[in-house]
Amino acid sequence: MNFKRTLLIAALPLAFLAQAAHALEIKFADIHPAGYPTVVAEENMGKALTKDTNGELTFKYFPGGVLGSEKEVVEQAQVGAIQMTRVSLGIVGPVVPDVNVFNMPFIFRDTQHMRNVIDGPVGDEILDRITNSEFGLVALAWMDGGTRNLYTKKPVRKLEDLKGMKIRVQGNPMFIETINAMGGNGIAMDTGEIFSALQTGVIDGAENNPPTMLEHNHYQNAKFYSLTGHLILPEPIVMSKITWEKLTPTQQDLVKKAAKAAQLDERALWDKKSAASEEKLKAAGVEFITVDKKPFYDATAPVRAKYGAPYADLIKKIEAVQ
């Protein structure tokens, strides 16, 4: 009896070791700081997956861009050094041209239209196109990256006010051309460089959503926020294909389900954060300017014409979504 019990106790550490050997640690990187809606949703998703897989998948989070810029993180995910990340479509566009349909200016009528699109067949179709490309990443779900508006040192109340202004954009030719079409001068640079570029006058403004403007302290040097709504960008959660192929089919299903749950979780967090950020920006002296969007929409028609041709069918599907 005692002999058997001793054997059982001796075997216990081996069982734990076997479990640990099978545990896969997922490094999850995000350029946004801790507490940001995407980061909180990613943490919730990780906790759910650790529980659902009985500890077979564990998560470590690297918010605040500590593992590099988005481009650097994507490159590390492609070789399996980082397992998961949320990535802006601006980075994906040059490699997977199909996602550029979402990057086109004014492709979505408003936030609700964008959400109805990503929650339906078109959203899944674009995720599949990323996964089945040469990008080396499996696209699992969408995060709401908010509505991008202009924020500048001098007010932009009408299209003409933007003329000649140097505006930071993500490094995607379409984004540069969008600003240029509106009369500005699109300048590509990493998020981390914007603060000092605004401070030193290298740029006259940037374009992003209220939480990003607030969290990265850009409002300290840009006091005017013009509600152009030229881009409403969903952003995919992706997993390194190298990591994905190490998962069992059951684990893959669990990861997909958890990512789709994170899609809705982040949205609720986003709406709360966006409203709170807007209040804080106003309290810090930022003027929110309502503009007539039509001249901005009309000015960017050549960009949609130039880039939209290959996606005529997708655009029809997007426009048909109510």
Secondary structure, 3 states (H helix, E strand, C coil): CHHHHHHHHHHHHHHHHHHHHHCEEEEEECCCCCCCHHHHHHHHHHHHHHHHCCCCEEEEEECCCCCCCHHHHHHHHHCCCCCEEECCHHHHCCCCHHHHHHHCCCCCCCHHHHHHHHCCHHHHHHHHHHHCCCCCEEEEEEEEEEEEEEEECCCCCCHHHHCCCEEEECCCHHHHHHHHHCCCEEEECCHHHHHHHHHHCCCCEEEECHHHHHHCCHHHCCCEEEEEEEEEEEEEEEEEHHHHCCCCHHHHHHHHHHHHHHHHHHHHHHHHHHHHHHHHHHHCCCEEECCCHHHHHHHCHHHHHHHHHHHHHHHHHHHHCC
